[in-house]
Amino acid sequence: MKIVSRNEELLRDALSRIPQSSSRTSLSSSNKLIRFEDISAAAFKIQCGVQKTPCMYSRLSKQYGMDIYLKKEFLQYTGSVKERGVLYLLTSLPQDQQRKGVIVASDSNFSMAVAYHASELRIPVFVIMSTSTSPARVKMCREYGAMVISYGTTAKDSQTHARRLAQENGYLYLEEEDSAVYLSGLGTVGLEVYEQVPKLDAVIFPAGGHCGLLAGSAAALKHLNPHISVIGVESESFPVLQQSLKAGHPTEDQACSNHHFYGDVSGLCFGSNSLQLTGKLVDKVVAVREEDVLISMLRLLEYERATVDAEGAIGLAALVAGKLPELKGKRVAIVICSGNLELHLLQQCIARALTLDNRVCRFSLALSDYPGDISKLLEILAREEARVLDIKQERTFVTSELFTVELTCTVETRDKIHTAQLRNALLERYPTAAWTER
């Protein structure tokens, strides 16, 4: 049975003015109309290959004054929502192409998903990565079952090599784009959220250059209930989607190349299909600061025991930043789409987030170099229930009077109020104490 609604007409209108593109040659159906029945077909076809992730009520709800439900897509096998689009894409390939194989050229979540699902489907898969790719990513991709080849010092070198290999050997070169098949697979998130959370008022998605998840899910949600608000969130540093919507076409600003921290959120806007769908069906796109994203990562780690990356945390960051006051008292779902935070970034991100959240602070003061003076300082810190993380003493380069030591202390507090209380207690005893501003 063909399902037709006002929202399908919106989809048709959104895509009717898209020019045919010849810049991407990996898939031929890139400009096909996206219908609700296509998303439903994708959901049926991939149901045994990807996780139906939980959409759970969050303890963060009380803190932000609304009923928050977190769609935990980071629980997919490769830690990313991209698996949905990739699996549907691979299963839709002709059998002769599946026998020949596919090739990708990046270290993104998309490539990881292709490596895993192609291997599961017994499709030969090759991944070309630059020599600057982290060893952990290379190792993981190989463990998924792909043949990984290191080539070139830049992503462009890897892509050129991959295209050449594809042409010479008959592989299908895949890059993340907004074909109808790929968007339909990603749109299954919208179907699941609608099914799992009754009486939804709004759903928040990560946006940015790769806005296929936002566009595909908006198509599903708006068909099912036009009154559900669909909101996209991107970085203030890389407002790719907002710039593209304003210009009416995908931006080509090379300053928006993928940022190591933000990943796909900072990438170039990759297609007109997603852009047109977003312009027609998405109610609002907001931008957040890096500080808000880091605090969002901290909140998810503390309250949900979820270790996510910037792309996964950016939806919650809109609530952290207070960018959506109209959602107070509403039922809101947030898609936590990715959990592939590299280990060397984890410690840096959490340390910075604790500082931004006024829970780690540093101060300096001068003490007389006599027995017992440092003990008195520690007594004050203990009385104020501050946890000492580090104390450094400087004697040689102190410019004040003789027999004076300069102390620099780093301490952990509960919150901003506790930090203010500690500061007042120290200034009362040590008026010259200097606080390091964050």
C-alpha positions in Angstrom: 0.0 0.0 0.0 1.4 3.4 -0.9 1.4 5.9 1.9 0.8 9.5 0.9 0.4 12.4 3.2 0.9 16.2 3.3 4.4 15.5 4.5 5.2 13.4 1.5 4.1 16.3 -0.7 6.6 18.4 1.3 9.3 15.9 0.6 8.5 15.9 -3.1 8.5 19.7 -3.2 11.8 19.8 -1.3 13.5 17.6 -3.8 11.9 18.8 -7.0 14.3 21.7 -7.5 17.5 19.8 -6.8 19.9 19.9 -9.8 21.4 16.6 -11.0 24.9 16.3 -9.7 27.8 14.6 -11.5 30.4 15.3 -8.8 29.7 12.0 -6.9 29.8 8.8 -8.9 29.6 6.1 -6.3 25.8 5.9 -6.2 23.3 6.5 -9.0 20.1 7.1 -6.9 21.3 10.1 -5.1 18.4 12.3 -6.1 15.5 9.9 -5.8 12.4 11.0 -3.9 12.6 10.0 -0.2 9.3 8.6 0.9 8.0 7.5 4.2 7.5 4.0 2.8 11.2 3.9 1.8 12.2 4.6 5.4 9.8 1.9 6.6 11.3 -0.6 4.1 14.8 0.3 5.4 13.7 -0.4 8.9 12.4 -3.8 7.9 15.5 -4.7 6.0 18.1 -3.7 8.6 16.3 -4.9 11.7 18.4 -8.0 12.1 21.7 -6.2 11.4 21.7 -3.2 13.7 20.6 -2.7 17.3 17.2 -1.3 18.2 18.9 1.0 20.7 17.0 2.1 23.9 15.5 5.5 24.3 15.5 6.0 28.0 14.3 8.6 30.5 17.3 10.5 31.8 18.1 11.7 35.3 19.1 15.0 33.7 15.4 15.8 33.3 15.1 17.5 36.7 18.2 19.5 36.1 16.9 21.1 32.9 13.1 21.2 33.7 11.8 18.9 31.0 11.3 15.1 30.4 14.4 14.1 28.6 14.7 10.8 26.7 18.1 9.8 25.4 18.2 7.7 22.2 21.5 5.8 22.7 22.8 5.2 19.2 26.3 5.1 20.5 25.5 1.5 21.6 25.7 0.3 18.0 28.5 -2.2 17.4 30.8 0.4 15.8 29.6 3.1 18.2 27.8 5.2 15.6 24.4 5.7 14.1 26.0 5.6 10.6 25.6 1.8 10.7 21.9 2.2 9.8 22.5 4.0 6.5 25.5 1.9 5.6 23.8 -1.5 6.1 20.8 -0.5 4.0 23.2 0.9 1.4 25.3 -2.3 1.2 22.3 -4.6 1.1 20.8 -2.5 -1.7 23.9 -3.0 -4.0 23.6 -5.3 -7.0 24.9 -8.8 -6.4 27.7 -8.5 -9.0 28.9 -5.4 -7.2 28.8 -7.1 -3.9 31.0 -9.8 -5.3 33.5 -7.3 -6.6 33.7 -5.3 -3.4 33.7 -1.8 -2.1 36.4 0.7 -1.1 36.3 3.8 1.2 39.0 6.4 2.1 38.7 7.9 5.5 38.9 7.2 9.2 35.4 8.4 9.9 32.5 6.6 11.6 31.1 6.0 8.1 34.2 4.0 7.1 34.1 2.0 10.3 30.5 1.1 9.6 31.3 0.1 6.0 34.2 -2.1 7.2 32.1 -3.9 9.7 28.9 -4.5 7.8 30.6 -5.3 4.5 32.6 -8.0 6.3 29.5 -9.3 7.9 27.8 -9.5 4.5 30.9 -11.1 3.0 31.5 -8.2 0.7 35.2 -7.6 0.0 36.0 -4.2 1.7 39.1 -2.0 1.4 39.8 1.0 3.6 42.5 3.5 2.6 43.8 5.6 5.5 46.4 8.3 5.5 49.6 7.7 7.5 48.5 10.3 10.0 45.5 8.2 11.1 45.7 7.1 14.8 46.9 3.5 15.2 43.8 2.7 17.3 41.5 3.5 14.4 43.6 1.4 12.0 43.6 -1.5 14.4 39.8 -1.3 15.0 39.1 -1.2 11.2 41.2 -4.3 10.7 39.4 -6.1 13.5 36.1 -5.3 11.8 37.4 -7.3 8.9 38.5 -4.8 6.3 41.7 -4.8 4.3 43.3 -1.5 5.5 45.9 0.2 3.4 47.9 3.2 4.6 48.6 5.7 1.8 49.5 9.3 1.6 49.9 12.0 4.3 46.5 13.6 3.8 42.9 12.6 3.4 43.0 13.8 -0.2 45.9 11.5 -1.1 44.0 8.6 0.3 40.8 9.5 -1.6 42.7 9.8 -4.9 44.4 6.4 -4.3 41.0 4.8 -3.5 39.4 6.1 -6.6 42.3 4.8 -8.7 42.0 1.4 -7.1 38.3 1.4 -7.7 38.6 2.1 -11.3 41.4 -0.4 -11.9 39.7 -3.3 -10.0 36.0 -2.7 -10.3 35.4 -1.8 -6.7 32.6 0.6 -5.8 34.1 3.7 -4.3 31.8 4.8 -1.4 31.8 8.1 0.4 29.2 9.5 2.7 26.6 11.3 0.7 22.9 11.9 0.8 21.5 9.3 -1.5 17.9 8.3 -0.9 19.1 4.8 0.2 21.5 6.1 2.8 19.1 8.8 4.1 16.3 6.2 4.4 18.6 4.0 6.6 19.4 6.9 8.8 15.7 7.9 9.0 14.9 4.7 10.8 16.1 6.5 14.0 13.1 8.8 13.7 10.7 5.8 13.4 12.2 4.2 16.5 12.1 7.3 18.6 8.4 7.9 17.7 7.6 4.3 18.7 9.6 4.3 21.9 8.5 7.7 23.4 4.7 8.5 23.3 3.4 12.0 23.2 6.7 13.5 22.0 7.0 17.3 21.7 10.5 17.6 20.2 13.5 15.6 19.0 17.0 17.0 19.0 19.6 15.8 16.5 23.3 16.7 15.8 23.6 18.8 12.6 26.5 20.3 10.8 27.8 19.4 7.4 26.7 15.8 7.5 23.1 16.4 8.3 21.7 13.1 6.8 20.6 11.8 10.2 18.7 15.1 10.8 17.1 15.2 7.3 16.2 11.5 7.1 14.7 11.3 10.6 12.8 14.6 10.1 11.1 13.0 7.1 9.9 10.1 9.2 8.9 12.1 12.2 7.0 14.8 10.3 5.1 12.1 8.4 4.0 10.5 11.6 3.2 13.7 13.5 3.7 17.1 11.9 3.4 18.7 15.3 6.7 17.2 16.7 9.4 19.8 16.6 12.6 18.6 14.9 15.7 20.6 16.0 19.3 20.4 14.7 22.4 21.5 16.7 25.8 22.4 15.3 28.9 24.1 16.5 29.3 27.9 16.6 32.8 27.4 15.3 31.5 25.6 12.2 28.0 26.7 11.5 28.0 24.8 8.2 24.3 24.0 8.0 23.1 27.5 8.9 25.4 29.0 6.3 24.3 26.5 3.7 20.6 27.1 4.4 21.1 30.8 4.2 23.0 30.5 0.9 20.5 28.0 -0.5 23.2 25.5 -1.5 26.0 23.5 0.1 28.8 25.7 1.3 32.3 25.2 -0.2 34.2 27.1 2.5 37.4 25.1 3.0 37.7 26.5 6.5 35.0 24.1 7.5 37.1 21.0 6.9 36.7 18.2 9.4 37.9 19.3 12.9 39.6 16.5 14.9 37.4 17.2 17.9 34.1 17.7 16.2 34.4 15.1 13.4 31.6 15.0 10.9 29.8 17.9 12.6 32.4 20.3 11.2 32.6 18.7 7.7 31.5 20.4 4.5 27.8 20.2 3.6 27.8 17.1 1.5 24.5 17.3 -0.5 21.5 19.2 -1.7 19.1 16.4 -0.8 19.8 16.7 2.9 19.9 20.5 2.7 16.6 20.8 1.0 14.9 18.4 3.3 16.3 20.2 6.3 15.1 23.5 5.0 11.6 22.2 4.5 11.1 19.9 7.5 13.4 21.0 10.3 11.9 23.6 12.7 15.0 25.1 14.1 18.8 24.9 13.9 20.9 26.3 16.8 24.6 26.6 17.4 26.5 26.0 20.6 30.0 26.8 21.9 32.8 24.3 22.5 32.4 24.9 26.2 28.8 23.7 26.2 29.8 20.5 24.3 32.5 19.7 26.8 30.1 20.2 29.7 27.5 18.1 27.9 30.1 15.3 27.6 30.7 15.5 31.3 27.0 15.4 32.2 26.5 12.3 30.0 29.5 10.6 31.6 28.3 11.4 35.2 24.5 10.9 34.9 24.3 8.2 32.2 27.7 6.5 32.4 28.0 7.3 28.7 31.4 8.1 27.2 30.5 9.9 24.0 32.3 12.2 21.5 31.5 15.8 20.5 29.0 14.6 17.8 27.2 12.5 20.4 27.1 15.2 23.0 26.2 18.2 20.9 22.4 17.7 21.1 22.4 17.9 24.9 24.7 20.9 24.6 21.8 23.0 23.3 20.0 22.4 26.6 23.2 23.0 28.6 23.6 26.4 26.8 20.0 27.3 27.4 19.4 27.7 23.6 15.9 26.0 23.7 13.9 27.6 26.6 10.6 26.9 24.7 11.1 23.2 25.6 10.7 23.7 29.4 8.1 21.3 30.7 8.0 19.3 27.4 8.8 15.7 26.4 12.1 15.8 24.5 14.1 13.1 22.9 17.8 13.7 22.2 19.8 11.4 19.8 23.2 10.5 21.2 24.6 9.4 17.9 28.3 8.6 18.4 30.6 7.3 21.1 33.9 7.1 19.3 36.0 9.3 21.6 39.7 8.5 21.2 41.4 7.7 24.5 44.0 10.4 24.2 41.2 13.0 24.0 39.1 11.6 26.9 41.4 12.9 29.7 41.8 16.3 28.1 38.1 16.7 27.5 37.0 15.7 31.0 39.7 17.9 32.7 38.7 20.9 30.6 35.0 20.3 31.3 35.6 20.1 35.1 37.3 23.5 34.9 34.6 25.0 32.8 32.0 23.7 35.2 33.7 25.5 38.1 34.6 22.2 39.8 38.4 22.4 39.5 40.1 25.7 40.4 43.6 27.0 41.0 44.9 29.7 43.2 48.3 31.1 44.3 49.4 32.7 47.5 52.6 33.6 49.4 53.3 32.1 52.8 56.1 32.5 55.2 58.5 29.6 55.0 58.0 28.5 58.6 56.8 25.1 60.0 53.1 24.8 60.3 52.0 27.5 57.8 51.2 25.1 55.0 49.4 22.9 57.5 47.1 25.8 58.4 46.3 26.2 54.7 45.5 22.6 54.4 43.2 22.8 57.5 41.2 25.5 55.8 40.9 23.4 52.7 39.8 20.4 54.7 37.2 22.5 56.7 35.8 23.7 53.4 35.7 20.2 52.1 37.8 20.9 49.1 39.8 18.0 47.6 43.5 18.9 47.0 44.6 17.7 43.6 48.1 19.3 43.4 50.4 21.7 45.4 53.5 23.2 43.9 56.0 25.3 45.9 58.3 27.9 44.5 61.2 29.4 46.5 64.0 30.2 44.0 62.2 32.7 41.8 60.0 34.4 44.5 60.4 38.2 44.3 58.9 38.9 47.7 60.8 39.1 51.0 63.2 36.4 52.2 61.8 33.2 53.8 58.7 33.3 51.7 57.4 30.5 49.6 54.8 30.8 46.8 52.2 28.0 46.6 50.1 27.1 43.7 47.2 24.9 44.6 44.7 23.0 42.4 41.6 21.8 44.2 38.3 20.1 43.3 35.0 21.5 44.5 31.4 20.3 44.2 30.0 23.2 42.1 30.1 26.9 41.4 28.6 27.8 44.8 31.1 25.6 46.7 34.0 27.3 44.7 32.7 30.7 45.8 32.6 29.7 49.4 36.1 28.4 49.3 37.4 31.5 47.6 35.8 33.8 50.3 37.2 31.6 53.1 40.7 31.8 51.7 40.6 35.6 51.0 39.5 36.1 54.5 42.8 34.5 55.8 45.0 35.3 52.8 43.9 38.7 51.2 46.6 38.5 48.5 45.5 35.1 47.2 45.2 35.2 43.4 42.8 33.0 41.5 43.5 31.7 38.1 40.6 32.6 35.9 39.4 29.9 33.4 
